[in-house]
């Protein structure tokens, strides 16, 4: 008989717990239902942003494959009928596309390699010597350089490259690396802070030097962030117009964006030639980004989380 009150008490307690659980779950469902509204708003904003990119891209592609008569009929959104590659042929010959493309590839490749290597080395030195004022202040100094745009220092850079004989693609590459270092070091430093220092300590116990520790252990771990930094450097260098146009003195050694601007007046009303030239210049950047965009998100996400 004495067990009955205990059983009754347990039943009451279980009922209270169940009711309490339901009461606690109600706000969660309410929160989820409320959370759907911001999600839908975000989808609408992203859709509008996508339209602003997709529509101009569609017009560029359709105009590039039209004949000259179709390109000037006033209907930019119509599909090419028939498809024509005459605009690509004319643009290829008029702008000497292979030479300009080769210069852009050399400048961009040098920029990517130099930015990744120098950024990784400088970031490693700063992050592992953060307690020293020289390295800490160097980091702040490099961050401050992010707020200085190239047009502000364009005239001194033009004079300096001319005096040093760097008024050519080599000088453009060096300047591209210098102007990309600040942002690259910021990303690398954030990523390096997420790498446990115990890994380096174990490597040093095995007899590895600082140089060996960096190249054999740290640099391979920086692969996601290296890909991110490389992609940003690629896009910035490939699409840059102002710096090559001001620094490079020889028109035959200009990059694609500058060559397109030089020959723009010769396109006249040949809109199909203009858009074909634009598409040929944009295609490498679009292809590279489509194949490497997942590394961009991986690198930024991992660099934002400290392990």
Secondary structure as UniProt FT lines:
FT   HELIX           2..64
FT   HELIX           68..71
FT   TURN            76..77
FT   HELIX           86..94
FT   TURN            95..96
FT   HELIX           97..128
FT   TURN            129..131
FT   HELIX           133..144
FT   HELIX           145..147
FT   HELIX           150..153
FT   HELIX           154..163
FT   TURN            164..165
FT   HELIX           169..192
FT   TURN            193..194
FT   HELIX           197..205
FT   TURN            206..207
FT   HELIX           210..213
FT   HELIX           214..218
FT   HELIX           219..221
FT   HELIX           223..238
FT   HELIX           242..247
FT   HELIX           251..253
FT   HELIX           256..262
FT   HELIX           264..267
FT   TURN            268..269
FT   HELIX           271..304
//
